[in-house]
Amino acid sequence: MVSMPEFIKHVPVQDFESVSAVQKRIGSEVTQRNLTMQALAFSSEVLLAEGGWIEALTRVLKYLGEGTGADRAHVSKIHADTAGKLFSSRILEWCACGISA
């Protein structure tokens, strides 16, 4: 017998929510999880196979952003000044269509 995935067992049912509404919401969550997992798999392949890391990360940010439904994704570099204070510098950014950088 196939058991129900753990994350589905704990889906809260809102007052007066129909069974079809719950099924639709769960289906949407499963679809989003699948897209995220595909984006992560693609990202791993690209980062391992590509020669130039900037080009690879640019492709990965786009795919992860689209796969997770994000408005933007970025890569930051953490560095310290001479006193040891930490700073973050954005080195790459992807923005969804219609989102300004």
N, C-alpha and C positions, 0 to 999 in steps of 0.2 A: 504494500500500500504506500502510495506517495504521500508524504506528510507536507503540510502547509509550511512555506518558508517562515522563519521566526519573525521577520519584520512585519509580515501580514497578520500574524496572530495578535499583535498588539495595536492594530489600527483602531483608533477611537471612533466610535459611532456617535455622531451628533444627534441631538434630540430630533425626532421625527424625520430622520434621514432615511430615504428609501434604500432598499437593497441594491437597486440598479445604480443609485448615486454612489454608494460605497464601492461597488464593483468598478465603476468608471474611475473613481479616485484612485483605487488600488492599481488599476491598469495603467493610469497615468504615471504613478510612482514607479511602477516596474519598468515602464518605457524609459523614464528618466534615468533610472539606475543602469539599464542596459546601454543607453547612449553614453553615460559616464564611463562605464567599463570599456566600451569600444574606444572611446577617446583615450583612455589610459593605455590600452593595448597599442593603439596606433602611435601614441607618443613614445612609448618604449622602443618600438621598432624604428621610428625615425631617429631618435637620439642615438641609438646604437649603430645605425646604418649610414647616416649622413656624415659628410666630411667636415663641413663648416658648421660650427655650433650655433652661430647667430642665425643662419638660414634655417637650421633644424628647429631651434627654439621658436622662431617666428611661426613656422608651420604648426608646431605643437601648441602654442598659445591660441592660435586661431581654432584649431580642432577641439581643444579643451574648452575654450569659451563657447563655441557653438554646441558642443556635446552636453555641456552642463546648463545651457541657457543663460549664461552670464552676460552682462553688459560689457564688461571689460576684464582683461587678464593682464598681468604684468609680471616681470621678473625684476627683482631688486638685488642690488649688491650691498652688503653690509660691510662697512669699513670703519676704522677708528682714526681719530686725529692723534696728534702727538701726545695729548693729555689722556688718551684712552677713551674719550667720549665717543659713543657709537653713532653712526649716521647711516642712513639708507639712501641709496641713489637708484632711481629707476633706470634700467638699461634697455628694456624692451617693453612694448605695450601693444596689445591688440584691443580694438574696440569694435563692438557690433555695429552693424549698419544703423545709421541714425544717431549714434552716440559720438559726441565730439571728444577728441583726445585732450 
